[in-house]
Amino acid sequence: MAGVIERRSIDVVPDDERHGSAVSQFTLWLGANLQVTAVVTGALAVVFGAAAFWALIGLLLGNLAGGAVMALHSAQGPRLGLPQMITSRAQFGVRGAVVPLALVIVMYIGFFASGSVLAGQAVGELTHLGQTTGIVLFAAVTALAAAVGYRLIHLLGKVAGLVCALAFVYLGVRLLERADLGTLLHDRGFALPVFLLAVSLSASWQLAFGPYVADYSRYLPRHTSPRATFWWTLGGSVLGAQWSMTFGALAAAAAPGAFVGHEVGYLVGLGGTGLIASLLYFVIAFGKLTINILNTYGGFMSLVTSVSGFRGQRSLSARGRSAYLAGIMVAGTAVALLGKDSFLTSFKDFLLFLLTFFTPWSAINLVDYYLISKERYDVPALSDPAGRYGAWNVRALTVYVVGVLAQLPFLATAFYTGPLVAPLGGADVSWLVGLAVPAVLYWFAARHDTARLADPRLAEGQQAPLESGG
Ligand SMILES: Nc1ccnc(=O)[nH]1
């Protein structure tokens, strides 16, 4: 058992523990995306007024654009052997990284909560124990699996991907027995704002994976091709999300009133009753499990990265691991139980609003890694506030704040709508601004900051010094 439970967290994965191939990224991200929240997201595009035909095209564009950004993060994993958020220390400073980190933690607790509410419904129905017990059971299984860690997460992703793919084929057939595809796609009326909304919904969906993508590629052998990692990640994530979202958009077009607000019940009702219904409840919960584990593990990793920046640790004991994981699980479950009846709709808005705070992070992290640092970081300095990355990088933090503020005029949420939304016909393109503005600003601000750049000779053997250090 000891060999099964993961020991590592924020520390570098040494070469002798590296294993697997880039294809594992395809199966994990397929499994993470073939699930009910993605179905709901696709349905929203139609609910907000896009014709199903254009909704599907918009969703695909967003999945591809957001997916490309998330997959660029994935390719960092094999190269550095580090989880995702710790690489932000190279841009923001060892302590400055806490600024984007804190927001990422809040976001993943929020995703944990909203996912657990849907899965808790399914577990409650399946076990006849009700939603509250369902949420608690689901959270406990999530935390246990996250504690076992990397290998189990990949295994579950593979199994869930397969099981959910079968279920989605079945549900797709049932849907098309009830509704004629030609009729659903017949309306070709185009309206730019709702089309752009469909693009934003799926782009945000993908971008929200960004802060933990490399966590799941960091055990791949160092020489795994970055291209292969990129394409397998992109392929799995886009295929899974687009498939689920297509199903959701068509379901919403076929039965607008019946689907929205009754997602779990509607999906099960499509399938049938009795044993089939029980199976579908199981599949819905199982489908949410992969992503919920990712949210727990990602929240945990971000929390450890934040705290260790101040306390100077470079690794974590088994007890510390469990304690941090339990902390994320308890927080997520508490929010789920408090919010299950009321605020989850506005909560979704809150989550999209939070996205505003880390599209600039993605832009800065990627521009630095690929264009300025050229895929090389001085790994020991990532844990040294007196090292080349410093404690607080004011330049990067300023670009980050400007990147967040630049989006405000473009934001359209339930509780705040910026002044430039109406001139754009009601469309929210803030995520594009949140990527482009900080990317350009950071490039100009940091490209001559040569003291920060790692010695090219560090490129291959860069992990060695950390081993002795901690
Ligand atoms: N799109 C998402 C990203 C991260 N976590 C989620 O639950 N969903």
The ligand as a Tripos MOL2 file, in Angstrom:
@<TRIPOS>MOLECULE
LIG
    8     8     1     0     0
SMALL
NO_CHARGES

@<TRIPOS>ATOM
      1 N1        -14.1840   23.5970  -15.7910 N.pl3     1 LIG1
      2 C1        -13.7430   23.2380  -14.5920 C.ar      1 LIG1
      3 C2        -12.4520   23.5080  -14.2340 C.ar      1 LIG1
      4 C3        -12.0290   23.1370  -13.0160 C.ar      1 LIG1
      5 N2        -12.8590   22.5100  -12.1740 N.ar      1 LIG1
      6 C4        -14.1160   22.2390  -12.5070 C.ar      1 LIG1
      7 O1        -14.8790   21.6530  -11.7130 O.2       1 LIG1
      8 N3        -14.5520   22.6130  -13.7290 N.ar      1 LIG1
@<TRIPOS>BOND
     1     1     2 1
     2     2     3 ar
     3     2     8 ar
     4     3     4 ar
     5     4     5 ar
     6     5     6 ar
     7     6     7 2
     8     6     8 ar
@<TRIPOS>SUBSTRUCTURE
     1 LIG1         1 GROUP 0 **** ****
